[in-house]
Amino acid sequence: MPALRDYLLTRRSVGIGFLQEPGPNAAELEQILTIGTRVPDHGKITPWRLVIIGGDDRARAGAALAEIAARKTPGLDETSLEIERQRFLPAPLTIGVISAPKPHPKVPEFEQLLSAGNVAFNLEHAAFALGFAASWITSWYAFDPAAAKMLGVRDGEKFVGFIHIGTPSAVIEDRPRPALADIVSTWSLPAA
Ligand SMILES: Cc1cc2nc3c(=O)[nH]c(=O)nc-3n(C[C@H](O)[C@H](O)[C@H](O)COP(=O)(O)O)c2cc1C
């Protein structure tokens, strides 16, 4: 499948500032979610959940983030507060990917977390496959307990990231990629 190969050879993220309308419609979103959650999952335990932030909820989520940021840092200046209010703009849609590990006799939490990471990246691939662009970020609100709770995590869960999706408004330059010689080696039996 040369088209798939070419996509994989050239894919690059498009940050939220360069994502605009149109975003996925309901049918496209369902496909993106279906593709995104078709990932390796040892034990078939579905150790992840997704939360969708779109439409007017983007501004509501941003306003709530600004309130949390103001509580954390009293006296935070207006420019910084405005950055928080705009966190989910201008991208039409964001999907929060939550690692939701479940106790399992054979599948360690580490593997369950990796499966959630696969969902995040697969959502990106799905977005590109449908003609959109996407990027994966965490930012402070993935890790701040109050912000993460406000955005949807429950006890024992954490965000692995937020996938912003939309139509690119600019052509993004590629970034340097690692030289294979620096990261690949051929295994041989270690000397005793
Ligand atoms: C788990 C994870 C979290 C990330 N969080 C951020 C972030 O908070 N802010 C940011 O600017 N980039 C973040 N990035 C990096 C962006 O996804 C970045 O645009 C990406 O590495 C570009 O690579 P690509 O062009 O191969 O897609 C994160 C990446 C990963 C894997």
The ligand as an SDF file (V2000), in Angstrom:
LIG
                    3D

 31 33  0  0  0  0  0  0  0  0999 V2000
    2.9430   12.1330   25.4430 C   0  0  0  0  0  0  0  0  0  0  0  0
    3.2780   13.3800   24.6540 C   0  0  0  0  0  0  0  0  0  0  0  0
    3.0000   14.6130   25.1950 C   0  0  0  0  0  0  0  0  0  0  0  0
    3.2810   15.7870   24.5180 C   0  0  0  0  0  0  0  0  0  0  0  0
    2.9830   16.9800   25.0850 N   0  0  0  0  0  0  0  0  0  0  0  0
    3.2620   18.1190   24.4340 C   0  0  0  0  0  0  0  0  0  0  0  0
    2.9460   19.3670   25.0050 C   0  0  0  0  0  0  0  0  0  0  0  0
    2.3840   19.4460   26.0960 O   0  0  0  0  0  0  0  0  0  0  0  0
    3.2770   20.4830   24.3170 N   0  0  0  0  0  0  0  0  0  0  0  0
    3.8900   20.4140   23.0940 C   0  0  0  0  0  0  0  0  0  0  0  0
    4.1690   21.4610   22.5110 O   0  0  0  0  0  0  0  0  0  0  0  0
    4.1940   19.2390   22.5300 N   0  0  0  0  0  0  0  0  0  0  0  0
    3.8970   18.0970   23.1660 C   0  0  0  0  0  0  0  0  0  0  0  0
    4.1860   16.8910   22.5890 N   0  0  0  0  0  0  0  0  0  0  0  0
    4.9090   16.8420   21.3170 C   0  0  0  0  0  0  0  0  0  0  0  0
    3.9730   17.0850   20.1620 C   0  0  0  0  0  0  0  0  0  0  0  0
    3.1310   15.9770   19.9460 O   0  0  0  0  0  0  0  0  0  0  0  0
    4.8830   17.3620   18.9770 C   0  0  0  0  0  0  0  0  0  0  0  0
    4.2470   18.2480   18.1790 O   0  0  0  0  0  0  0  0  0  0  0  0
    5.3040   16.1060   18.2800 C   0  0  0  0  0  0  0  0  0  0  0  0
    6.3660   15.5200   19.0110 O   0  0  0  0  0  0  0  0  0  0  0  0
    5.7400   16.3740   16.8590 C   0  0  0  0  0  0  0  0  0  0  0  0
    6.1490   15.1510   16.2750 O   0  0  0  0  0  0  0  0  0  0  0  0
    5.5560   14.6390   14.8810 P   0  0  0  0  0  0  0  0  0  0  0  0
    5.7390   15.7320   13.9120 O   0  0  0  0  0  0  0  0  0  0  0  0
    6.3210   13.4140   14.5850 O   0  0  0  0  0  0  0  0  0  0  0  0
    4.0970   14.3250   15.0740 O   0  0  0  0  0  0  0  0  0  0  0  0
    3.8960   15.7140   23.2460 C   0  0  0  0  0  0  0  0  0  0  0  0
    4.1750   14.4590   22.6890 C   0  0  0  0  0  0  0  0  0  0  0  0
    3.8710   13.2970   23.3800 C   0  0  0  0  0  0  0  0  0  0  0  0
    4.1810   11.9560   22.7610 C   0  0  0  0  0  0  0  0  0  0  0  0
  1  2  1  0
  2  3  1  0
  2 30  2  0
  3  4  2  0
  4  5  1  0
  4 28  1  0
  5  6  2  0
  6  7  1  0
  6 13  1  0
  7  8  2  0
  7  9  1  0
  9 10  1  0
 10 11  2  0
 10 12  1  0
 12 13  2  0
 13 14  1  0
 14 15  1  0
 14 28  1  0
 15 16  1  0
 16 17  1  0
 16 18  1  0
 18 19  1  0
 18 20  1  0
 20 21  1  0
 20 22  1  0
 22 23  1  0
 23 24  1  0
 24 25  2  0
 24 26  1  0
 24 27  1  0
 28 29  2  0
 29 30  1  0
 30 31  1  0
M  END
$$$$
